[in-house]
Amino acid sequence: MAKPFPLHPARPELICWGCDRYCPAADMACGNGADRTQHPVELFGEEWHTFGLNAQDGLTEPAEPGAPVIATSALQP
């Protein structure tokens, strides 16, 4: 079973996020490459989990009249 993925880790720069091992950045056991995989909070900011197709929190109503609604579920055929 996969470990739960932390939304806001305390020190994301100290860990490689490339697999379920979450190895220290200086001792990557999986051989995921020469560099560590960054946590999404490092790439997209503190609210990284609120946008995209798998967003955990999303808008269900327009923010203002006439504004588009942001879908948070996968696209349906």
PyMOL Python script that loads the backbone (N, CA, C, O; Angstrom):
from pymol import cmd

cmd.read_pdbstr("""\
ATOM      1  N   MET A   1       0.837  -1.176   0.000  1.00  0.00           N
ATOM      2  CA  MET A   1       0.000   0.000   0.000  1.00  0.00           C
ATOM      3  C   MET A   1       0.885   1.243   0.000  1.00  0.00           C
ATOM      4  O   MET A   1       1.873   1.305   0.732  1.00  0.00           O
ATOM      5  N   ALA A   2       0.541   2.206  -0.799  1.00  0.00           N
ATOM      6  CA  ALA A   2       1.316   3.435  -0.915  1.00  0.00           C
ATOM      7  C   ALA A   2       1.105   4.313   0.316  1.00  0.00           C
ATOM      8  O   ALA A   2       0.034   4.327   0.923  1.00  0.00           O
ATOM      9  N   LYS A   3       2.159   5.039   0.660  1.00  0.00           N
ATOM     10  CA  LYS A   3       2.068   5.976   1.773  1.00  0.00           C
ATOM     11  C   LYS A   3       1.202   7.156   1.359  1.00  0.00           C
ATOM     12  O   LYS A   3       1.188   7.515   0.181  1.00  0.00           O
ATOM     13  N   PRO A   4       0.476   7.775   2.296  1.00  0.00           N
ATOM     14  CA  PRO A   4      -0.278   8.984   1.937  1.00  0.00           C
ATOM     15  C   PRO A   4       0.682  10.108   1.578  1.00  0.00           C
ATOM     16  O   PRO A   4       1.721  10.275   2.216  1.00  0.00           O
ATOM     17  N   PHE A   5       0.334  10.867   0.565  1.00  0.00           N
ATOM     18  CA  PHE A   5       1.204  11.937   0.092  1.00  0.00           C
ATOM     19  C   PHE A   5       0.929  13.202   0.898  1.00  0.00           C
ATOM     20  O   PHE A   5      -0.208  13.673   0.920  1.00  0.00           O
ATOM     21  N   PRO A   6       1.945  13.767   1.565  1.00  0.00           N
ATOM     22  CA  PRO A   6       1.731  14.955   2.397  1.00  0.00           C
ATOM     23  C   PRO A   6       1.463  16.195   1.552  1.00  0.00           C
ATOM     24  O   PRO A   6       2.139  16.426   0.549  1.00  0.00           O
ATOM     25  N   LEU A   7       0.475  16.994   1.958  1.00  0.00           N
ATOM     26  CA  LEU A   7       0.143  18.209   1.222  1.00  0.00           C
ATOM     27  C   LEU A   7       1.136  19.330   1.498  1.00  0.00           C
ATOM     28  O   LEU A   7       1.539  20.039   0.576  1.00  0.00           O
ATOM     29  N   HIS A   8       1.532  19.497   2.746  1.00  0.00           N
ATOM     30  CA  HIS A   8       2.439  20.582   3.129  1.00  0.00           C
ATOM     31  C   HIS A   8       3.534  20.049   4.048  1.00  0.00           C
ATOM     32  O   HIS A   8       3.452  20.243   5.261  1.00  0.00           O
ATOM     33  N   PRO A   9       4.551  19.386   3.511  1.00  0.00           N
ATOM     34  CA  PRO A   9       5.634  18.892   4.359  1.00  0.00           C
ATOM     35  C   PRO A   9       6.445  20.047   4.936  1.00  0.00           C
ATOM     36  O   PRO A   9       6.528  21.124   4.346  1.00  0.00           O
ATOM     37  N   ALA A  10       7.035  19.802   6.089  1.00  0.00           N
ATOM     38  CA  ALA A  10       7.784  20.855   6.784  1.00  0.00           C
ATOM     39  C   ALA A  10       9.031  21.287   6.011  1.00  0.00           C
ATOM     40  O   ALA A  10       9.266  22.487   5.869  1.00  0.00           O
ATOM     41  N   ARG A  11       9.829  20.359   5.512  1.00  0.00           N
ATOM     42  CA  ARG A  11      11.066  20.667   4.793  1.00  0.00           C
ATOM     43  C   ARG A  11      11.109  19.848   3.504  1.00  0.00           C
ATOM     44  O   ARG A  11      11.860  18.874   3.444  1.00  0.00           O
ATOM     45  N   PRO A  12      10.347  20.194   2.480  1.00  0.00           N
ATOM     46  CA  PRO A  12      10.281  19.375   1.268  1.00  0.00           C
ATOM     47  C   PRO A  12      11.612  19.268   0.523  1.00  0.00           C
ATOM     48  O   PRO A  12      11.823  18.313  -0.225  1.00  0.00           O
ATOM     49  N   GLU A  13      12.504  20.229   0.716  1.00  0.00           N
ATOM     50  CA  GLU A  13      13.779  20.219  -0.004  1.00  0.00           C
ATOM     51  C   GLU A  13      14.738  19.144   0.491  1.00  0.00           C
ATOM     52  O   GLU A  13      15.747  18.882  -0.163  1.00  0.00           O
ATOM     53  N   LEU A  14      14.453  18.519   1.619  1.00  0.00           N
ATOM     54  CA  LEU A  14      15.330  17.495   2.180  1.00  0.00           C
ATOM     55  C   LEU A  14      14.989  16.086   1.722  1.00  0.00           C
ATOM     56  O   LEU A  14      15.699  15.137   2.056  1.00  0.00           O
ATOM     57  N   ILE A  15      13.910  15.939   0.959  1.00  0.00           N
ATOM     58  CA  ILE A  15      13.417  14.611   0.590  1.00  0.00           C
ATOM     59  C   ILE A  15      13.239  14.517  -0.919  1.00  0.00           C
ATOM     60  O   ILE A  15      12.881  15.501  -1.567  1.00  0.00           O
ATOM     61  N   CYS A  16      13.487  13.336  -1.481  1.00  0.00           N
ATOM     62  CA  CYS A  16      13.171  13.065  -2.889  1.00  0.00           C
ATOM     63  C   CYS A  16      11.753  12.505  -2.934  1.00  0.00           C
ATOM     64  O   CYS A  16      11.445  11.546  -2.227  1.00  0.00           O
ATOM     65  N   TRP A  17      10.894  13.090  -3.751  1.00  0.00           N
ATOM     66  CA  TRP A  17       9.482  12.710  -3.819  1.00  0.00           C
ATOM     67  C   TRP A  17       9.182  11.846  -5.038  1.00  0.00           C
ATOM     68  O   TRP A  17       8.025  11.766  -5.452  1.00  0.00           O
ATOM     69  N   GLY A  18      10.186  11.196  -5.625  1.00  0.00           N
ATOM     70  CA  GLY A  18      10.022  10.460  -6.863  1.00  0.00           C
ATOM     71  C   GLY A  18       9.349   9.113  -6.750  1.00  0.00           C
ATOM     72  O   GLY A  18       8.902   8.576  -7.763  1.00  0.00           O
ATOM     73  N   CYS A  19       9.257   8.538  -5.552  1.00  0.00           N
ATOM     74  CA  CYS A  19       8.589   7.243  -5.367  1.00  0.00           C
ATOM     75  C   CYS A  19       8.042   7.169  -3.952  1.00  0.00           C
ATOM     76  O   CYS A  19       8.041   8.172  -3.239  1.00  0.00           O
ATOM     77  N   ASP A  20       7.584   6.016  -3.539  1.00  0.00           N
ATOM     78  CA  ASP A  20       7.000   5.859  -2.204  1.00  0.00           C
ATOM     79  C   ASP A  20       8.033   5.718  -1.095  1.00  0.00           C
ATOM     80  O   ASP A  20       7.661   5.595   0.072  1.00  0.00           O
ATOM     81  N   ARG A  21       9.310   5.732  -1.428  1.00  0.00           N
ATOM     82  CA  ARG A  21      10.343   5.573  -0.389  1.00  0.00           C
ATOM     83  C   ARG A  21      10.622   6.871   0.355  1.00  0.00           C
ATOM     84  O   ARG A  21      10.983   6.835   1.532  1.00  0.00           O
ATOM     85  N   TYR A  22      10.461   8.032  -0.312  1.00  0.00           N
ATOM     86  CA  TYR A  22      10.720   9.338   0.282  1.00  0.00           C
ATOM     87  C   TYR A  22      12.112   9.374   0.927  1.00  0.00           C
ATOM     88  O   TYR A  22      12.251   9.683   2.110  1.00  0.00           O
ATOM     89  N   CYS A  23      13.115   9.061   0.147  1.00  0.00           N
ATOM     90  CA  CYS A  23      14.501   8.996   0.624  1.00  0.00           C
ATOM     91  C   CYS A  23      15.045  10.398   0.917  1.00  0.00           C
ATOM     92  O   CYS A  23      14.562  11.383   0.358  1.00  0.00           O
ATOM     93  N   PRO A  24      16.057  10.485   1.803  1.00  0.00           N
ATOM     94  CA  PRO A  24      16.755  11.758   1.963  1.00  0.00           C
ATOM     95  C   PRO A  24      17.384  12.173   0.628  1.00  0.00           C
ATOM     96  O   PRO A  24      17.816  11.317  -0.144  1.00  0.00           O
ATOM     97  N   ALA A  25      17.436  13.453   0.360  1.00  0.00           N
ATOM     98  CA  ALA A  25      17.926  13.950  -0.926  1.00  0.00           C
ATOM     99  C   ALA A  25      19.370  13.537  -1.200  1.00  0.00           C
ATOM    100  O   ALA A  25      19.758  13.408  -2.361  1.00  0.00           O
ATOM    101  N   ALA A  26      20.170  13.329  -0.158  1.00  0.00           N
ATOM    102  CA  ALA A  26      21.566  12.949  -0.348  1.00  0.00           C
ATOM    103  C   ALA A  26      21.762  11.441  -0.453  1.00  0.00           C
ATOM    104  O   ALA A  26      22.882  10.996  -0.700  1.00  0.00           O
ATOM    105  N   ASP A  27      20.717  10.643  -0.275  1.00  0.00           N
ATOM    106  CA  ASP A  27      20.853   9.183  -0.252  1.00  0.00           C
ATOM    107  C   ASP A  27      19.648   8.534  -0.944  1.00  0.00           C
ATOM    108  O   ASP A  27      18.847   7.856  -0.301  1.00  0.00           O
ATOM    109  N   MET A  28      19.527   8.749  -2.261  1.00  0.00           N
ATOM    110  CA  MET A  28      18.383   8.204  -2.990  1.00  0.00           C
ATOM    111  C   MET A  28      18.624   6.730  -3.316  1.00  0.00           C
ATOM    112  O   MET A  28      19.579   6.389  -4.014  1.00  0.00           O
ATOM    113  N   ALA A  29      17.764   5.873  -2.813  1.00  0.00           N
ATOM    114  CA  ALA A  29      17.931   4.430  -2.968  1.00  0.00           C
ATOM    115  C   ALA A  29      17.320   3.901  -4.259  1.00  0.00           C
ATOM    116  O   ALA A  29      17.711   2.827  -4.717  1.00  0.00           O
ATOM    117  N   CYS A  30      16.387   4.608  -4.853  1.00  0.00           N
ATOM    118  CA  CYS A  30      15.676   4.074  -6.011  1.00  0.00           C
ATOM    119  C   CYS A  30      16.421   4.284  -7.330  1.00  0.00           C
ATOM    120  O   CYS A  30      16.070   3.671  -8.337  1.00  0.00           O
ATOM    121  N   GLY A  31      17.436   5.136  -7.336  1.00  0.00           N
ATOM    122  CA  GLY A  31      18.136   5.412  -8.585  1.00  0.00           C
ATOM    123  C   GLY A  31      17.263   6.192  -9.545  1.00  0.00           C
ATOM    124  O   GLY A  31      17.331   5.984 -10.756  1.00  0.00           O
ATOM    125  N   ASN A  32      16.450   7.081  -9.023  1.00  0.00           N
ATOM    126  CA  ASN A  32      15.494   7.847  -9.808  1.00  0.00           C
ATOM    127  C   ASN A  32      16.174   8.893 -10.698  1.00  0.00           C
ATOM    128  O   ASN A  32      15.490   9.611 -11.428  1.00  0.00           O
ATOM    129  N   GLY A  33      17.453   8.986 -10.652  1.00  0.00           N
ATOM    130  CA  GLY A  33      18.177   9.959 -11.456  1.00  0.00           C
ATOM    131  C   GLY A  33      19.222  10.651 -10.619  1.00  0.00           C
ATOM    132  O   GLY A  33      19.397  10.338  -9.441  1.00  0.00           O
ATOM    133  N   ALA A  34      19.907  11.577 -11.216  1.00  0.00           N
ATOM    134  CA  ALA A  34      20.970  12.276 -10.509  1.00  0.00           C
ATOM    135  C   ALA A  34      20.419  13.328  -9.557  1.00  0.00           C
ATOM    136  O   ALA A  34      21.062  13.660  -8.562  1.00  0.00           O
ATOM    137  N   ASP A  35      19.244  13.851  -9.850  1.00  0.00           N
ATOM    138  CA  ASP A  35      18.632  14.893  -9.027  1.00  0.00           C
ATOM    139  C   ASP A  35      17.389  14.351  -8.352  1.00  0.00           C
ATOM    140  O   ASP A  35      16.764  13.405  -8.831  1.00  0.00           O
ATOM    141  N   ARG A  36      17.047  14.956  -7.247  1.00  0.00           N
ATOM    142  CA  ARG A  36      15.836  14.540  -6.541  1.00  0.00           C
ATOM    143  C   ARG A  36      14.595  15.093  -7.229  1.00  0.00           C
ATOM    144  O   ARG A  36      14.659  16.122  -7.902  1.00  0.00           O
ATOM    145  N   THR A  37      13.487  14.420  -7.062  1.00  0.00           N
ATOM    146  CA  THR A  37      12.212  14.890  -7.583  1.00  0.00           C
ATOM    147  C   THR A  37      11.616  15.862  -6.582  1.00  0.00           C
ATOM    148  O   THR A  37      11.486  15.534  -5.402  1.00  0.00           O
ATOM    149  N   GLN A  38      11.253  17.052  -7.036  1.00  0.00           N
ATOM    150  CA  GLN A  38      10.726  18.075  -6.143  1.00  0.00           C
ATOM    151  C   GLN A  38       9.282  17.781  -5.762  1.00  0.00           C
ATOM    152  O   GLN A  38       8.542  17.148  -6.515  1.00  0.00           O
ATOM    153  N   HIS A  39       8.898  18.250  -4.584  1.00  0.00           N
ATOM    154  CA  HIS A  39       7.511  18.171  -4.130  1.00  0.00           C
ATOM    155  C   HIS A  39       6.710  19.222  -4.913  1.00  0.00           C
ATOM    156  O   HIS A  39       7.255  20.275  -5.242  1.00  0.00           O
ATOM    157  N   PRO A  40       5.437  18.962  -5.216  1.00  0.00           N
ATOM    158  CA  PRO A  40       4.635  19.951  -5.957  1.00  0.00           C
ATOM    159  C   PRO A  40       4.553  21.319  -5.286  1.00  0.00           C
ATOM    160  O   PRO A  40       4.405  22.326  -5.980  1.00  0.00           O
ATOM    161  N   VAL A  41       4.645  21.387  -3.966  1.00  0.00           N
ATOM    162  CA  VAL A  41       4.603  22.687  -3.296  1.00  0.00           C
ATOM    163  C   VAL A  41       5.808  23.536  -3.680  1.00  0.00           C
ATOM    164  O   VAL A  41       5.719  24.763  -3.671  1.00  0.00           O
ATOM    165  N   GLU A  42       6.932  22.909  -4.018  1.00  0.00           N
ATOM    166  CA  GLU A  42       8.115  23.641  -4.461  1.00  0.00           C
ATOM    167  C   GLU A  42       7.948  24.163  -5.884  1.00  0.00           C
ATOM    168  O   GLU A  42       8.507  25.202  -6.236  1.00  0.00           O
ATOM    169  N   LEU A  43       7.191  23.454  -6.690  1.00  0.00           N
ATOM    170  CA  LEU A  43       7.015  23.830  -8.089  1.00  0.00           C
ATOM    171  C   LEU A  43       5.850  24.789  -8.304  1.00  0.00           C
ATOM    172  O   LEU A  43       5.958  25.730  -9.092  1.00  0.00           O
ATOM    173  N   PHE A  44       4.725  24.555  -7.602  1.00  0.00           N
ATOM    174  CA  PHE A  44       3.488  25.274  -7.898  1.00  0.00           C
ATOM    175  C   PHE A  44       2.989  26.162  -6.768  1.00  0.00           C
ATOM    176  O   PHE A  44       2.000  26.872  -6.949  1.00  0.00           O
ATOM    177  N   GLY A  45       3.640  26.148  -5.609  1.00  0.00           N
ATOM    178  CA  GLY A  45       3.229  27.002  -4.498  1.00  0.00           C
ATOM    179  C   GLY A  45       2.354  26.274  -3.488  1.00  0.00           C
ATOM    180  O   GLY A  45       2.030  25.097  -3.646  1.00  0.00           O
ATOM    181  N   GLU A  46       1.985  27.006  -2.450  1.00  0.00           N
ATOM    182  CA  GLU A  46       1.259  26.428  -1.312  1.00  0.00           C
ATOM    183  C   GLU A  46      -0.102  25.846  -1.678  1.00  0.00           C
ATOM    184  O   GLU A  46      -0.537  24.890  -1.035  1.00  0.00           O
ATOM    185  N   GLU A  47      -0.777  26.371  -2.661  1.00  0.00           N
ATOM    186  CA  GLU A  47      -2.115  25.900  -3.024  1.00  0.00           C
ATOM    187  C   GLU A  47      -2.081  24.955  -4.222  1.00  0.00           C
ATOM    188  O   GLU A  47      -3.028  24.932  -5.008  1.00  0.00           O
ATOM    189  N   TRP A  48      -1.021  24.180  -4.375  1.00  0.00           N
ATOM    190  CA  TRP A  48      -0.842  23.293  -5.525  1.00  0.00           C
ATOM    191  C   TRP A  48      -1.942  22.254  -5.641  1.00  0.00           C
ATOM    192  O   TRP A  48      -2.253  21.824  -6.751  1.00  0.00           O
ATOM    193  N   HIS A  49      -2.528  21.844  -4.557  1.00  0.00           N
ATOM    194  CA  HIS A  49      -3.522  20.769  -4.567  1.00  0.00           C
ATOM    195  C   HIS A  49      -4.925  21.253  -4.900  1.00  0.00           C
ATOM    196  O   HIS A  49      -5.853  20.444  -4.932  1.00  0.00           O
ATOM    197  N   THR A  50      -5.111  22.548  -5.150  1.00  0.00           N
ATOM    198  CA  THR A  50      -6.445  23.072  -5.412  1.00  0.00           C
ATOM    199  C   THR A  50      -6.741  23.292  -6.890  1.00  0.00           C
ATOM    200  O   THR A  50      -7.813  23.794  -7.227  1.00  0.00           O
ATOM    201  N   PHE A  51      -5.817  22.929  -7.783  1.00  0.00           N
ATOM    202  CA  PHE A  51      -6.079  23.090  -9.210  1.00  0.00           C
ATOM    203  C   PHE A  51      -5.684  21.829  -9.955  1.00  0.00           C
ATOM    204  O   PHE A  51      -4.916  21.013  -9.445  1.00  0.00           O
ATOM    205  N   GLY A  52      -6.204  21.671 -11.147  1.00  0.00           N
ATOM    206  CA  GLY A  52      -5.909  20.497 -11.960  1.00  0.00           C
ATOM    207  C   GLY A  52      -7.044  19.488 -11.949  1.00  0.00           C
ATOM    208  O   GLY A  52      -8.061  19.690 -11.284  1.00  0.00           O
ATOM    209  N   LEU A  53      -6.866  18.415 -12.679  1.00  0.00           N
ATOM    210  CA  LEU A  53      -7.925  17.415 -12.798  1.00  0.00           C
ATOM    211  C   LEU A  53      -8.176  16.648 -11.503  1.00  0.00           C
ATOM    212  O   LEU A  53      -9.296  16.194 -11.269  1.00  0.00           O
ATOM    213  N   ASN A  54      -7.167  16.495 -10.668  1.00  0.00           N
ATOM    214  CA  ASN A  54      -7.324  15.758  -9.417  1.00  0.00           C
ATOM    215  C   ASN A  54      -7.350  16.680  -8.209  1.00  0.00           C
ATOM    216  O   ASN A  54      -6.879  16.310  -7.134  1.00  0.00           O
ATOM    217  N   ALA A  55      -7.892  17.866  -8.377  1.00  0.00           N
ATOM    218  CA  ALA A  55      -7.911  18.846  -7.287  1.00  0.00           C
ATOM    219  C   ALA A  55      -8.755  18.337  -6.133  1.00  0.00           C
ATOM    220  O   ALA A  55      -9.830  17.774  -6.339  1.00  0.00           O
ATOM    221  N   GLN A  56      -8.264  18.538  -4.920  1.00  0.00           N
ATOM    222  CA  GLN A  56      -9.008  18.121  -3.740  1.00  0.00           C
ATOM    223  C   GLN A  56     -10.019  19.162  -3.325  1.00  0.00           C
ATOM    224  O   GLN A  56     -11.088  18.823  -2.820  1.00  0.00           O
ATOM    225  N   ASP A  57      -9.703  20.406  -3.527  1.00  0.00           N
ATOM    226  CA  ASP A  57     -10.635  21.499  -3.263  1.00  0.00           C
ATOM    227  C   ASP A  57     -10.802  22.241  -4.575  1.00  0.00           C
ATOM    228  O   ASP A  57      -9.821  22.532  -5.260  1.00  0.00           O
ATOM    229  N   GLY A  58     -12.019  22.542  -4.920  1.00  0.00           N
ATOM    230  CA  GLY A  58     -12.209  23.244  -6.178  1.00  0.00           C
ATOM    231  C   GLY A  58     -13.446  24.117  -6.118  1.00  0.00           C
ATOM    232  O   GLY A  58     -14.256  24.020  -5.196  1.00  0.00           O
ATOM    233  N   LEU A  59     -13.571  24.954  -7.100  1.00  0.00           N
ATOM    234  CA  LEU A  59     -14.737  25.821  -7.153  1.00  0.00           C
ATOM    235  C   LEU A  59     -15.929  25.039  -7.674  1.00  0.00           C
ATOM    236  O   LEU A  59     -15.826  24.332  -8.676  1.00  0.00           O
ATOM    237  N   THR A  60     -17.044  25.165  -7.004  1.00  0.00           N
ATOM    238  CA  THR A  60     -18.270  24.528  -7.480  1.00  0.00           C
ATOM    239  C   THR A  60     -19.240  25.569  -8.018  1.00  0.00           C
ATOM    240  O   THR A  60     -20.179  25.236  -8.741  1.00  0.00           O
ATOM    241  N   GLU A  61     -19.014  26.834  -7.663  1.00  0.00           N
ATOM    242  CA  GLU A  61     -19.842  27.922  -8.155  1.00  0.00           C
ATOM    243  C   GLU A  61     -18.922  28.996  -8.719  1.00  0.00           C
ATOM    244  O   GLU A  61     -17.788  29.138  -8.263  1.00  0.00           O
ATOM    245  N   PRO A  62     -19.389  29.746  -9.693  1.00  0.00           N
ATOM    246  CA  PRO A  62     -18.562  30.834 -10.215  1.00  0.00           C
ATOM    247  C   PRO A  62     -18.244  31.858  -9.122  1.00  0.00           C
ATOM    248  O   PRO A  62     -19.079  32.133  -8.261  1.00  0.00           O
ATOM    249  N   ALA A  63     -17.048  32.412  -9.163  1.00  0.00           N
ATOM    250  CA  ALA A  63     -16.647  33.403  -8.172  1.00  0.00           C
ATOM    251  C   ALA A  63     -17.445  34.695  -8.337  1.00  0.00           C
ATOM    252  O   ALA A  63     -17.695  35.401  -7.361  1.00  0.00           O
ATOM    253  N   GLU A  64     -17.835  34.997  -9.546  1.00  0.00           N
ATOM    254  CA  GLU A  64     -18.646  36.176  -9.826  1.00  0.00           C
ATOM    255  C   GLU A  64     -19.598  35.824 -10.957  1.00  0.00           C
ATOM    256  O   GLU A  64     -19.332  34.885 -11.708  1.00  0.00           O
ATOM    257  N   PRO A  65     -20.685  36.542 -11.096  1.00  0.00           N
ATOM    258  CA  PRO A  65     -21.632  36.218 -12.170  1.00  0.00           C
ATOM    259  C   PRO A  65     -20.961  36.253 -13.541  1.00  0.00           C
ATOM    260  O   PRO A  65     -20.276  37.216 -13.887  1.00  0.00           O
ATOM    261  N   GLY A  66     -21.167  35.200 -14.308  1.00  0.00           N
ATOM    262  CA  GLY A  66     -20.608  35.118 -15.646  1.00  0.00           C
ATOM    263  C   GLY A  66     -19.239  34.470 -15.715  1.00  0.00           C
ATOM    264  O   GLY A  66     -18.740  34.207 -16.809  1.00  0.00           O
ATOM    265  N   ALA A  67     -18.616  34.203 -14.563  1.00  0.00           N
ATOM    266  CA  ALA A  67     -17.298  33.565 -14.557  1.00  0.00           C
ATOM    267  C   ALA A  67     -17.461  32.074 -14.819  1.00  0.00           C
ATOM    268  O   ALA A  67     -18.450  31.484 -14.382  1.00  0.00           O
ATOM    269  N   PRO A  68     -16.509  31.441 -15.526  1.00  0.00           N
ATOM    270  CA  PRO A  68     -16.624  30.013 -15.810  1.00  0.00           C
ATOM    271  C   PRO A  68     -16.436  29.171 -14.544  1.00  0.00           C
ATOM    272  O   PRO A  68     -15.721  29.568 -13.625  1.00  0.00           O
ATOM    273  N   VAL A  69     -17.076  28.026 -14.511  1.00  0.00           N
ATOM    274  CA  VAL A  69     -16.933  27.089 -13.409  1.00  0.00           C
ATOM    275  C   VAL A  69     -15.751  26.184 -13.713  1.00  0.00           C
ATOM    276  O   VAL A  69     -15.620  25.685 -14.831  1.00  0.00           O
ATOM    277  N   ILE A  70     -14.897  25.972 -12.735  1.00  0.00           N
ATOM    278  CA  ILE A  70     -13.730  25.103 -12.910  1.00  0.00           C
ATOM    279  C   ILE A  70     -14.111  23.693 -12.525  1.00  0.00           C
ATOM    280  O   ILE A  70     -14.511  23.443 -11.387  1.00  0.00           O
ATOM    281  N   ALA A  71     -13.992  22.761 -13.468  1.00  0.00           N
ATOM    282  CA  ALA A  71     -14.317  21.365 -13.194  1.00  0.00           C
ATOM    283  C   ALA A  71     -13.182  20.717 -12.421  1.00  0.00           C
ATOM    284  O   ALA A  71     -12.011  20.954 -12.721  1.00  0.00           O
ATOM    285  N   THR A  72     -13.523  19.886 -11.411  1.00  0.00           N
ATOM    286  CA  THR A  72     -12.500  19.229 -10.618  1.00  0.00           C
ATOM    287  C   THR A  72     -12.480  17.738 -10.825  1.00  0.00           C
ATOM    288  O   THR A  72     -11.661  17.051 -10.214  1.00  0.00           O
ATOM    289  N   SER A  73     -13.350  17.210 -11.665  1.00  0.00           N
ATOM    290  CA  SER A  73     -13.346  15.771 -11.929  1.00  0.00           C
ATOM    291  C   SER A  73     -12.761  15.507 -13.316  1.00  0.00           C
ATOM    292  O   SER A  73     -12.590  16.423 -14.120  1.00  0.00           O
ATOM    293  N   ALA A  74     -12.464  14.261 -13.571  1.00  0.00           N
ATOM    294  CA  ALA A  74     -11.893  13.895 -14.874  1.00  0.00           C
ATOM    295  C   ALA A  74     -12.888  14.153 -15.991  1.00  0.00           C
ATOM    296  O   ALA A  74     -14.101  14.108 -15.784  1.00  0.00           O
ATOM    297  N   LEU A  75     -12.368  14.419 -17.157  1.00  0.00           N
ATOM    298  CA  LEU A  75     -13.229  14.665 -18.308  1.00  0.00           C
ATOM    299  C   LEU A  75     -13.990  13.395 -18.685  1.00  0.00           C
ATOM    300  O   LEU A  75     -13.441  12.294 -18.648  1.00  0.00           O
ATOM    301  N   GLN A  76     -15.236  13.563 -19.041  1.00  0.00           N
ATOM    302  CA  GLN A  76     -16.048  12.411 -19.427  1.00  0.00           C
ATOM    303  C   GLN A  76     -16.200  12.398 -20.926  1.00  0.00           C
ATOM    304  O   GLN A  76     -16.267  13.456 -21.551  1.00  0.00           O
ATOM    305  N   PRO A  77     -16.258  11.184 -21.537  1.00  0.00           N
ATOM    306  CA  PRO A  77     -16.363  11.092 -23.002  1.00  0.00           C
ATOM    307  C   PRO A  77     -17.688  11.573 -23.528  1.00  0.00           C
ATOM    308  O   PRO A  77     -17.916  11.553 -24.738  1.00  0.00           O
TER     309      PRO A  77
END
""", "prot")
cmd.dss("prot")
cmd.show_as("cartoon", "prot")
cmd.util.cbc("prot")
cmd.orient("prot")
